[in-house]
């Protein structure tokens, strides 16, 4: 696809950028003229199109360290996420803590770290990857669905909180996509 470079000169950070929806987002932003910095635990396949910064969004120090490397930022795409298979009855406290820590609190960490930079941009935007799971009951995905419901609510609250700052905050709610992550869940 050949897109007009309508985002020319902007800088974006994409979490979970090494593969799947994150990598596709990196590629699409790059095609539109964006300087993209991928934040992930592993570089994955982004090395040819984006700078990679090791970042564990489940850890405050890692997020602070990653965002200290940004001189400027216009767009934050909160895409990183994890899941487990199970119901309310079968999921452990440890699984709940891990998935909530990454999917919800991790998104809070990255948004908090990005906001001082975004306030300086004339094009500031945060895009959170939510999921159809936020509004539809998906069997054996209780924790994931709960966290994505929280992402939806958090997006709405954050949008209101930062409207006066000129920071647009939205989320996208994709359905099931054929990604390596989904393939692992299905196997």
MDAnalysis code that builds the backbone (N, CA, C; Angstrom):
import MDAnalysis as mda
import numpy as np

u = mda.Universe.empty(561, n_residues=187, atom_resindex=np.repeat(np.arange(187), 3), trajectory=True)
u.add_TopologyAttr("name", ["N", "CA", "C"] * 187)
u.add_TopologyAttr("resid", np.arange(1, 188))
u.add_TopologyAttr("resname", ["UNK", "UNK", "UNK", "UNK", "UNK", "UNK", "UNK", "UNK", "UNK", "UNK", "UNK", "UNK", "UNK", "UNK", "UNK", "UNK", "UNK", "UNK", "UNK", "UNK", "UNK", "UNK", "UNK", "UNK", "UNK", "UNK", "UNK", "UNK", "UNK", "UNK", "UNK", "UNK", "UNK", "UNK", "UNK", "UNK", "UNK", "UNK", "UNK", "UNK", "UNK", "UNK", "UNK", "UNK", "UNK", "UNK", "UNK", "UNK", "UNK", "UNK", "UNK", "UNK", "UNK", "UNK", "UNK", "UNK", "UNK", "UNK", "UNK", "UNK", "UNK", "UNK", "UNK", "UNK", "UNK", "UNK", "UNK", "UNK", "UNK", "UNK", "UNK", "UNK", "UNK", "UNK", "UNK", "UNK", "UNK", "UNK", "UNK", "UNK", "UNK", "UNK", "UNK", "UNK", "UNK", "UNK", "UNK", "UNK", "UNK", "UNK", "UNK", "UNK", "UNK", "UNK", "UNK", "UNK", "UNK", "UNK", "UNK", "UNK", "UNK", "UNK", "UNK", "UNK", "UNK", "UNK", "UNK", "UNK", "UNK", "UNK", "UNK", "UNK", "UNK", "UNK", "UNK", "UNK", "UNK", "UNK", "UNK", "UNK", "UNK", "UNK", "UNK", "UNK", "UNK", "UNK", "UNK", "UNK", "UNK", "UNK", "UNK", "UNK", "UNK", "UNK", "UNK", "UNK", "UNK", "UNK", "UNK", "UNK", "UNK", "UNK", "UNK", "UNK", "UNK", "UNK", "UNK", "UNK", "UNK", "UNK", "UNK", "UNK", "UNK", "UNK", "UNK", "UNK", "UNK", "UNK", "UNK", "UNK", "UNK", "UNK", "UNK", "UNK", "UNK", "UNK", "UNK", "UNK", "UNK", "UNK", "UNK", "UNK", "UNK", "UNK", "UNK", "UNK", "UNK", "UNK", "UNK", "UNK", "UNK", "UNK", "UNK", "UNK", "UNK", "UNK", "UNK"])
u.atoms.positions = np.array([
    [0.841, -1.178, 0.000],
    [0.000, 0.000, 0.000],
    [0.884, 1.239, 0.000],
    [0.463, 2.241, -0.737],
    [1.220, 3.474, -0.809],
    [0.380, 4.605, -0.218],
    [0.715, 4.988, 0.984],
    [-0.029, 6.031, 1.667],
    [0.690, 7.359, 1.543],
    [-0.108, 8.401, 1.474],
    [0.446, 9.746, 1.512],
    [1.135, 9.929, 2.864],
    [2.214, 10.656, 2.883],
    [2.977, 10.855, 4.119],
    [2.317, 11.943, 4.971],
    [1.100, 11.676, 5.418],
    [0.312, 12.662, 6.152],
    [0.737, 12.821, 7.605],
    [1.631, 12.016, 8.074],
    [2.143, 12.116, 9.435],
    [3.625, 12.488, 9.436],
    [4.098, 12.971, 8.308],
    [5.507, 13.308, 8.124],
    [6.039, 14.161, 9.277],
    [7.158, 13.725, 9.829],
    [7.820, 14.494, 10.874],
    [7.372, 14.195, 12.288],
    [6.349, 13.384, 12.455],
    [5.881, 13.042, 13.802],
    [6.682, 11.868, 14.355],
    [6.677, 11.755, 15.682],
    [7.347, 10.647, 16.368],
    [6.312, 9.861, 17.158],
    [6.372, 8.544, 17.042],
    [5.431, 7.666, 17.743],
    [6.178, 6.608, 18.534],
    [5.604, 6.270, 19.673],
    [6.045, 5.122, 20.459],
    [4.942, 4.079, 20.373],
    [5.326, 2.843, 20.098],
    [4.368, 1.739, 20.008],
    [4.821, 0.653, 20.962],
    [3.978, 0.315, 21.937],
    [4.313, -0.788, 22.843],
    [3.863, -2.102, 22.212],
    [4.558, -3.175, 22.551],
    [4.242, -4.466, 21.952],
    [4.483, -4.444, 20.458],
    [5.568, -3.777, 20.051],
    [5.822, -3.491, 18.636],
    [6.547, -4.596, 17.890],
    [6.963, -5.647, 18.555],
    [7.791, -6.665, 17.925],
    [7.087, -7.581, 16.962],
    [5.771, -7.758, 17.108],
    [5.039, -8.640, 16.207],
    [3.552, -8.350, 16.277],
    [2.790, -9.041, 15.455],
    [1.332, -8.933, 15.470],
    [0.810, -7.542, 15.151],
    [-0.226, -7.124, 15.862],
    [-0.852, -5.823, 15.646],
    [0.148, -4.698, 15.884],
    [1.026, -4.847, 16.861],
    [2.033, -3.824, 17.133],
    [2.968, -3.622, 15.961],
    [3.469, -4.699, 15.395],
    [4.369, -4.601, 14.248],
    [3.641, -4.021, 13.042],
    [2.417, -4.427, 12.808],
    [1.629, -3.872, 11.704],
    [1.426, -2.369, 11.902],
    [1.192, -1.955, 13.130],
    [1.044, -0.528, 13.432],
    [2.340, 0.217, 13.143],
    [3.471, -0.353, 13.549],
    [4.778, 0.246, 13.271],
    [4.945, 0.439, 11.758],
    [4.655, -0.586, 10.983],
    [4.817, -0.525, 9.523],
    [3.910, 0.535, 8.905],
    [2.660, 0.603, 9.351],
    [1.719, 1.583, 8.803],
    [2.142, 3.011, 9.161],
    [2.579, 3.222, 10.380],
    [3.032, 4.563, 10.773],
    [4.269, 4.969, 9.979],
    [5.195, 4.037, 9.819],
    [6.422, 4.310, 9.061],
    [6.093, 4.704, 7.622],
    [5.149, 3.996, 6.989],
    [4.717, 4.325, 5.622],
    [4.152, 5.731, 5.523],
    [3.608, 6.227, 6.623],
    [3.001, 7.556, 6.640],
    [3.983, 8.650, 7.056],
    [5.275, 8.310, 7.166],
    [6.282, 9.310, 7.449],
    [6.620, 9.523, 8.907],
    [6.161, 8.628, 9.776],
    [6.399, 8.754, 11.214],
    [7.740, 8.121, 11.587],
    [8.469, 8.779, 12.476],
    [9.625, 8.163, 13.103],
    [9.071, 7.301, 14.229],
    [9.282, 6.000, 14.155],
    [8.666, 5.077, 15.102],
    [9.720, 4.474, 16.020],
    [9.382, 4.449, 17.295],
    [10.209, 3.792, 18.294],
    [9.366, 2.686, 18.900],
    [9.837, 1.459, 18.748],
    [9.115, 0.304, 19.255],
    [9.581, -0.057, 20.648],
    [8.641, -0.199, 21.548],
    [8.924, -0.603, 22.921],
    [8.413, -2.023, 23.111],
    [9.323, -2.917, 23.469],
    [8.925, -4.315, 23.620],
    [10.010, -5.053, 24.392],
    [9.680, -6.246, 24.828],
    [10.653, -7.102, 25.505],
    [11.668, -7.671, 24.521],
    [11.235, -7.825, 23.264],
    [12.112, -8.348, 22.208],
    [11.941, -7.488, 20.966],
    [13.012, -7.384, 20.186],
    [12.984, -6.562, 18.976],
    [12.034, -7.118, 17.924],
    [11.896, -8.408, 17.884],
    [11.021, -9.013, 16.889],
    [11.441, -8.650, 15.477],
    [10.471, -8.370, 14.655],
    [10.737, -8.072, 13.241],
    [10.756, -6.579, 12.926],
    [10.838, -5.724, 13.935],
    [10.773, -4.292, 13.671],
    [12.112, -3.658, 13.331],
    [13.207, -4.402, 13.419],
    [14.544, -3.818, 13.296],
    [14.779, -3.042, 12.005],
    [14.168, -3.431, 10.921],
    [14.405, -2.743, 9.655],
    [13.592, -1.471, 9.502],
    [12.615, -1.247, 10.366],
    [11.742, -0.078, 10.192],
    [11.655, 0.845, 11.396],
    [12.067, 0.385, 12.560],
    [11.902, 1.205, 13.758],
    [13.063, 1.003, 14.720],
    [13.335, 2.039, 15.489],
    [14.295, 1.903, 16.581],
    [13.602, 1.097, 17.678],
    [14.337, 0.180, 18.282],
    [13.792, -0.645, 19.359],
    [14.397, -0.215, 20.681],
    [13.539, -0.057, 21.681],
    [13.977, 0.177, 23.052],
    [13.391, -0.952, 23.902],
    [14.259, -1.647, 24.610],
    [13.790, -2.684, 25.530],
    [12.932, -2.027, 26.594],
    [11.701, -2.491, 26.729],
    [10.793, -1.921, 27.722],
    [9.806, -2.981, 28.176],
    [9.765, -3.195, 29.471],
    [8.775, -4.063, 30.101],
    [7.734, -3.154, 30.727],
    [6.568, -3.028, 30.095],
    [5.556, -2.112, 30.622],
    [4.983, -2.591, 31.955],
    [5.315, -3.807, 32.338],
    [4.914, -4.332, 33.636],
    [5.823, -3.874, 34.766],
    [6.818, -3.047, 34.447],
    [7.800, -2.598, 35.430],
    [7.990, -1.077, 35.323],
    [7.728, -0.356, 36.396],
    [7.812, 1.109, 36.389],
    [9.187, 1.627, 36.001],
    [10.242, 1.025, 36.537],
    [11.600, 1.492, 36.233],
    [11.922, 1.318, 34.756],
    [11.482, 0.232, 34.170],
    [11.725, -0.013, 32.754],
    [11.021, 1.040, 31.898],
    [9.796, 1.376, 32.246],
    [9.040, 2.383, 31.496],
    [9.690, 3.750, 31.639],
    [10.057, 4.122, 32.858],
    [10.710, 5.415, 33.088],
    [12.006, 5.514, 32.296],
    [12.791, 4.458, 32.308],
    [14.043, 4.427, 31.571],
    [13.812, 4.550, 30.065],
    [12.833, 3.856, 29.544],
    [12.542, 3.901, 28.110],
    [12.127, 5.311, 27.679],
    [11.217, 5.922, 28.408],
    [10.715, 7.234, 28.000],
    [11.721, 8.351, 28.249],
    [12.722, 8.122, 29.077],
    [13.795, 9.104, 29.266],
    [14.629, 9.250, 27.994],
    [14.524, 8.286, 27.085],
    [15.283, 8.312, 25.839],
    [14.572, 9.076, 24.711],
    [13.366, 9.583, 24.976],
    [12.592, 10.295, 23.969],
    [12.815, 11.802, 24.093],
    [13.366, 12.441, 23.063],
    [13.464, 13.899, 23.109],
    [12.116, 14.555, 22.798],
    [11.307, 13.878, 21.999],
    [10.007, 14.398, 21.590],
    [9.065, 13.221, 21.348],
    [7.761, 13.489, 21.435],
    [6.784, 12.433, 21.190],
    [5.465, 13.074, 20.789],
    [4.847, 12.522, 19.746],
    [3.557, 13.015, 19.274],
    [2.441, 11.999, 19.440],
    [2.790, 10.718, 19.339],
    [1.783, 9.650, 19.343],
    [2.270, 8.518, 20.251],
    [1.388, 8.060, 21.107],
    [1.644, 6.848, 21.892],
    [0.594, 5.821, 21.522],
    [1.047, 4.650, 21.087],
    [0.140, 3.539, 20.820],
    [0.392, 2.496, 21.901],
    [-0.573, 2.369, 22.807],
    [-0.506, 1.375, 23.880],
    [-1.075, 0.072, 23.350],
    [-0.197, -0.788, 22.882],
    [-0.631, -2.020, 22.236],
    [-0.241, -3.285, 23.005],
    [0.782, -3.230, 23.822],
    [1.262, -4.439, 24.507],
    [0.151, -5.047, 25.358],
    [0.097, -6.353, 25.364],
    [-0.897, -7.039, 26.180],
    [-0.569, -8.508, 26.323],
    [-1.132, -9.105, 27.349],
    [-0.976, -10.534, 27.594],
    [-2.339, -11.128, 27.921],
    [-2.430, -12.436, 27.908],
    [-3.683, -13.106, 28.228],
    [-3.398, -14.486, 28.799],
    [-4.396, -15.062, 29.359],
    [-4.362, -16.458, 29.792],
    [-5.716, -17.074, 29.470],
    [-5.728, -18.374, 29.385],
    [-6.970, -19.094, 29.160],
    [-7.520, -19.493, 30.520],
    [-8.798, -19.217, 30.737],
    [-9.424, -19.625, 31.987],
    [-10.648, -18.802, 32.315],
    [-11.399, -19.305, 33.262],
    [-12.605, -18.626, 33.737],
    [-12.313, -17.996, 35.101],
    [-13.291, -17.321, 35.647],
    [-13.143, -16.754, 36.984],
    [-12.800, -17.862, 37.982],
    [-13.416, -19.006, 37.803],
    [-13.219, -20.120, 38.733],
    [-11.852, -20.777, 38.598],
    [-11.332, -20.852, 37.388],
    [-10.091, -21.614, 37.173],
    [-8.825, -20.760, 37.166],
    [-8.945, -19.461, 37.051],
    [-7.771, -18.589, 36.990],
    [-7.216, -18.324, 38.388],
    [-5.901, -18.280, 38.468],
    [-5.242, -18.078, 39.764],
    [-5.059, -16.590, 40.069],
    [-4.805, -16.286, 41.327],
    [-4.520, -14.908, 41.726],
    [-3.291, -14.375, 40.995],
    [-2.305, -15.225, 40.796],
    [-1.091, -14.814, 40.100],
    [-1.391, -14.441, 38.648],
    [-2.261, -15.204, 37.986],
    [-2.638, -14.875, 36.610],
    [-3.376, -13.541, 36.551],
    [-4.297, -13.334, 37.489],
    [-5.020, -12.058, 37.535],
    [-4.041, -10.899, 37.723],
    [-3.126, -11.048, 38.644],
    [-2.165, -9.972, 38.916],
    [-1.290, -9.674, 37.707],
    [-0.799, -10.716, 37.052],
    [0.094, -10.519, 35.901],
    [-0.617, -9.835, 34.745],
    [-1.809, -10.305, 34.395],
    [-2.518, -9.751, 33.246],
    [-2.998, -8.325, 33.542],
    [-3.515, -8.097, 34.738],
    [-3.909, -6.724, 35.113],
    [-2.712, -5.785, 35.107],
    [-1.574, -6.257, 35.603],
    [-0.371, -5.432, 35.667],
    [0.087, -4.986, 34.283],
    [0.034, -5.870, 33.315],
    [0.475, -5.511, 31.971],
    [-0.626, -4.759, 31.218],
    [-1.815, -5.330, 31.137],
    [-2.863, -4.792, 30.267],
    [-3.464, -3.476, 30.745],
    [-3.512, -3.266, 32.046],
    [-4.133, -2.045, 32.572],
    [-3.090, -1.127, 33.207],
    [-2.398, -1.610, 34.213],
    [-1.428, -0.759, 34.903],
    [-0.260, -0.416, 33.984],
    [0.132, -1.325, 33.105],
    [1.188, -1.031, 32.126],
    [0.790, 0.107, 31.207],
    [-0.459, 0.101, 30.768],
    [-0.974, 1.184, 29.940],
    [-0.947, 2.510, 30.714],
    [-1.277, 2.463, 31.981],
    [-1.207, 3.663, 32.831],
    [0.237, 4.148, 32.924],
    [1.169, 3.233, 33.143],
    [2.591, 3.609, 33.253],
    [3.094, 4.318, 31.998],
    [2.807, 3.740, 30.839],
    [3.307, 4.338, 29.602],
    [2.615, 5.665, 29.315],
    [1.332, 5.755, 29.563],
    [0.620, 7.020, 29.352],
    [1.162, 8.096, 30.282],
    [1.364, 7.756, 31.519],
    [1.906, 8.708, 32.501],
    [3.285, 9.208, 32.071],
    [4.128, 8.293, 31.607],
    [5.476, 8.674, 31.167],
    [5.446, 9.515, 29.893],
    [4.480, 9.263, 29.022],
    [4.394, 9.970, 27.745],
    [3.745, 11.345, 27.854],
    [2.859, 11.543, 28.807],
    [2.082, 12.783, 28.856],
    [2.916, 14.059, 28.902],
    [3.998, 14.149, 29.673],
    [4.787, 15.393, 29.631],
    [5.324, 15.712, 28.232],
    [5.688, 14.687, 27.476],
    [6.155, 14.882, 26.107],
    [4.994, 15.226, 25.172],
    [3.881, 14.548, 25.336],
    [2.723, 14.776, 24.470],
    [2.155, 16.180, 24.628],
    [2.189, 16.720, 25.831],
    [1.676, 18.075, 26.060],
    [2.434, 19.126, 25.241],
    [3.661, 18.819, 24.834],
    [4.481, 19.742, 24.035],
    [4.194, 19.623, 22.535],
    [3.407, 18.641, 22.142],
    [3.132, 18.376, 20.726],
    [1.852, 19.075, 20.291],
    [1.837, 19.522, 19.048],
    [0.613, 20.074, 18.450],
    [-0.252, 18.978, 17.831],
    [0.204, 17.738, 17.903],
    [-0.496, 16.606, 17.285],
    [-0.650, 15.448, 18.270],
    [-0.729, 15.749, 19.539],
    [-0.675, 14.717, 20.585],
    [-1.857, 13.758, 20.534],
    [-1.515, 12.464, 20.575],
    [-2.554, 11.438, 20.564],
    [-2.073, 10.200, 21.309],
    [-2.990, 9.610, 22.041],
    [-2.792, 8.287, 22.643],
    [-3.850, 7.375, 22.034],
    [-3.403, 6.236, 21.520],
    [-4.323, 5.236, 20.983],
    [-4.089, 3.950, 21.763],
    [-5.122, 3.491, 22.428],
    [-5.051, 2.264, 23.216],
    [-5.660, 1.113, 22.424],
    [-4.933, 0.001, 22.346],
    [-5.499, -1.190, 21.725],
    [-6.366, -1.872, 22.767],
    [-7.647, -1.824, 22.538],
    [-8.610, -2.479, 23.410],
    [-8.945, -3.821, 22.749],
    [-10.187, -4.212, 22.734],
    [-10.578, -5.475, 22.104],
    [-12.090, -5.588, 22.117],
    [-12.596, -6.357, 21.181],
    [-14.015, -6.689, 21.212],
    [-14.351, -7.399, 22.533],
    [-13.350, -7.977, 23.161],
    [-13.548, -8.656, 24.451],
    [-14.020, -7.698, 25.544],
    [-13.859, -6.393, 25.337],
    [-14.316, -5.408, 26.316],
    [-15.835, -5.376, 26.417],
    [-16.512, -5.759, 25.341],
    [-17.976, -5.649, 25.319],
    [-18.690, -6.950, 24.959],
    [-17.931, -8.004, 24.702],
    [-18.539, -9.289, 24.350],
    [-17.974, -10.375, 25.264],
    [-18.786, -11.271, 25.683],
    [-18.314, -12.370, 26.524],
    [-17.590, -13.408, 25.685],
    [-16.310, -13.575, 25.947],
    [-15.517, -14.568, 25.216],
    [-15.223, -15.716, 26.173],
    [-15.606, -16.928, 25.812],
    [-15.398, -18.067, 26.707],
    [-13.929, -18.256, 27.088],
    [-13.696, -18.544, 28.351],
    [-12.370, -18.853, 28.893],
    [-11.359, -17.720, 28.708],
    [-11.853, -16.504, 28.693],
    [-10.988, -15.317, 28.601],
    [-11.438, -14.273, 29.634],
    [-11.780, -14.735, 30.835],
    [-12.319, -13.847, 31.864],
    [-11.351, -12.713, 32.205],
    [-10.103, -13.053, 32.439],
    [-9.139, -12.023, 32.838],
    [-8.904, -11.055, 31.689],
    [-8.653, -11.557, 30.518],
    [-8.404, -10.701, 29.363],
    [-9.599, -9.776, 29.124],
    [-10.807, -10.336, 29.146],
    [-12.012, -9.531, 28.927],
    [-12.146, -8.444, 29.986],
    [-11.879, -8.790, 31.224],
    [-11.969, -7.803, 32.306],
    [-10.977, -6.679, 32.089],
    [-9.748, -7.015, 31.704],
    [-8.746, -5.964, 31.516],
    [-9.090, -5.077, 30.329],
    [-9.641, -5.643, 29.280],
    [-9.988, -4.833, 28.117],
    [-11.206, -3.952, 28.415],
    [-12.110, -4.411, 29.264],
    [-13.188, -3.535, 29.736],
    [-12.627, -2.356, 30.512],
    [-11.599, -2.628, 31.306],
    [-10.927, -1.556, 32.049],
    [-10.224, -0.594, 31.103],
    [-9.606, -1.111, 30.041],
    [-8.943, -0.256, 29.056],
    [-9.964, 0.679, 28.403],
    [-11.133, 0.162, 28.063],
    [-12.174, 0.983, 27.461],
    [-12.574, 2.121, 28.412],
    [-12.856, 1.787, 29.655],
    [-13.241, 2.808, 30.639],
    [-12.111, 3.784, 30.912],
    [-10.903, 3.271, 31.017],
    [-9.733, 4.109, 31.264],
    [-9.498, 5.071, 30.096],
    [-9.723, 4.604, 28.888],
    [-9.582, 5.466, 27.713],
    [-10.552, 6.642, 27.790],
    [-11.801, 6.363, 28.115],
    [-12.798, 7.431, 28.216],
    [-12.433, 8.439, 29.310],
    [-12.001, 7.940, 30.457],
    [-11.619, 8.832, 31.559],
    [-10.388, 9.662, 31.204],
    [-9.398, 9.023, 30.592],
    [-8.164, 9.720, 30.223],
    [-8.442, 10.774, 29.149],
    [-9.321, 10.461, 28.217],
    [-9.690, 11.436, 27.187],
    [-10.270, 12.691, 27.826],
    [-11.137, 12.516, 28.793],
    [-11.714, 13.667, 29.486],
    [-10.677, 14.411, 30.312],
    [-9.815, 13.684, 30.987],
    [-8.797, 14.317, 31.839],
    [-7.814, 15.167, 31.046],
    [-7.550, 14.807, 29.788],
    [-6.499, 15.488, 29.032],
    [-7.004, 16.258, 27.815],
    [-8.294, 16.473, 27.764],
    [-8.879, 17.268, 26.693],
    [-8.303, 18.688, 26.701],
    [-8.222, 19.300, 27.864],
    [-7.693, 20.668, 27.975],
    [-6.208, 20.746, 27.632],
    [-5.493, 19.621, 27.736],
    [-4.069, 19.576, 27.391],
    [-3.845, 19.455, 25.883],
    [-4.908, 19.218, 25.134],
    [-4.770, 19.018, 23.700],
    [-4.302, 17.626, 23.326],
    [-4.476, 16.675, 24.229],
    [-4.075, 15.289, 23.967],
    [-5.339, 14.478, 23.662],
    [-5.437, 13.997, 22.423],
    [-6.566, 13.153, 22.042],
    [-6.289, 11.730, 22.527],
    [-7.296, 11.103, 23.107],
    [-7.143, 9.738, 23.611],
    [-8.310, 8.904, 23.090],
    [-7.966, 7.839, 22.378],
    [-8.971, 6.951, 21.799],
    [-8.514, 5.510, 21.951],
    [-9.437, 4.591, 21.673],
    [-9.041, 3.185, 21.620],
    [-9.655, 2.548, 20.385],
    [-9.035, 1.478, 19.971],
    [-9.559, 0.653, 18.886],
    [-9.904, -0.701, 19.492],
    [-10.963, -1.300, 19.015],
    [-11.445, -2.562, 19.569],
    [-11.457, -3.651, 18.499],
    [-10.266, -4.157, 18.137],
    [-10.248, -5.191, 17.089],
    [-10.877, -6.494, 17.565],
    [-11.378, -7.222, 16.604],
    [-11.820, -8.584, 16.870],
    [-10.609, -9.499, 16.817],
    [-10.836, -10.773, 16.704],
    [-9.739, -11.721, 16.640],
    [-8.951, -11.502, 15.350],
    [-7.643, -11.358, 15.495],
    [-6.758, -11.169, 14.347],
    [-5.777, -12.332, 14.308],
    [-5.391, -12.709, 13.126],
    [-4.449, -13.820, 12.964],
    [-3.038, -13.314, 13.258],
    [-2.678, -13.378, 14.535],
    [-1.359, -12.943, 14.995],
    [-0.668, -14.117, 15.682],
    [0.639, -14.035, 15.871],
    [1.326, -15.105, 16.604],
    [0.739, -15.313, 18.009],
    [0.322, -14.241, 18.640],
    [-0.262, -14.315, 19.985],
    [-1.550, -15.131, 19.965],
    [-2.430, -14.847, 19.009],
    [-3.682, -15.601, 18.888],
    [-3.398, -17.054, 18.526],
    [-2.412, -17.287, 17.655],
    [-2.076, -18.663, 17.287],
    [-1.634, -19.462, 18.522],
    [-0.861, -18.821, 19.418],
    [-0.444, -19.509, 20.660],
    [-1.644, -19.815, 21.546],
    [-2.581, -18.865, 21.648],
    [-3.771, -19.089, 22.465],
    [-4.618, -20.219, 21.913],
    [-4.751, -20.284, 20.594],
    [-5.578, -21.309, 19.979],
    [-4.955, -22.696, 20.045],
    [-3.630, -22.746, 20.136],
    [-3.003, -24.063, 20.216],
    [-3.071, -24.504, 21.640],
])
